[in-house]
Amino acid sequence: MKKPIYHGSSNPNLKVIKANKSTHNVECIYGAEDKITALLFANSGQKDLDTRISNVSGKVELVERRRGVFKKLYNREGYLYELDGSSFQHYDYLWSLEVVSFEKELKPLRKITYQNILEEIEKEAYKGNLILYRYPNRPSDMPLDNSDLIEKYIAFEEQGLKGAIQKLLNVYPEFQERVRDKITQKK
């Protein structure tokens, strides 16, 4: 890609962005072509278990899964690192708004500091650039109990992401029996 790519981080002191393994179980550097998407990853925490981030007709949709999660994750300073986009590509196994580079590390071109990620997200939502759902509001296709995570985390574990189910159960212990039943059904 010729244009810059953005990498969100909670770390203010990155001199290089290093490749790591994520839910795709592939070592790479993740990024986004737009600042809004990258900004959603400029926090620390269990993002998939706390929020749902999706693409709805080209706009990012952010859903708060539990009360207070937005404040916990985003009510803080965050950083976007602008990277040379030439080594980044989109692949079919990726989320539609993310791109990856298989470089081991990349040096940022510049760092952009946001004093408060939550305030920036709310501004973008107000402008219509982002769809925001605060708990308990959510799209009609998303269950209030967050049980949509059960199949997803079982699949992560089956794809080799060890400990995925345990991470799910640490946040949602009430899923213990349902997870066991789903795994038993698959055997």
Secondary structure, DSSP 8 states (H G I E B T S, - for coil): --S-EEEEES-TT-SSEE-EE-TT--EEEEEESSHHHHHTTSS-S-HHHHEEEEEETTEEEEEESSTTHHHHHHSS-EEEEEE-GGGEE--TTS-TTEEEE--SEE--SEEEEES-HHHHHHHHHHTTSEEEE-TT---TTS-TT-THHHHHHHHHHHTT-TTHHHHHHHH-GGGHHHHHHHHHHH-
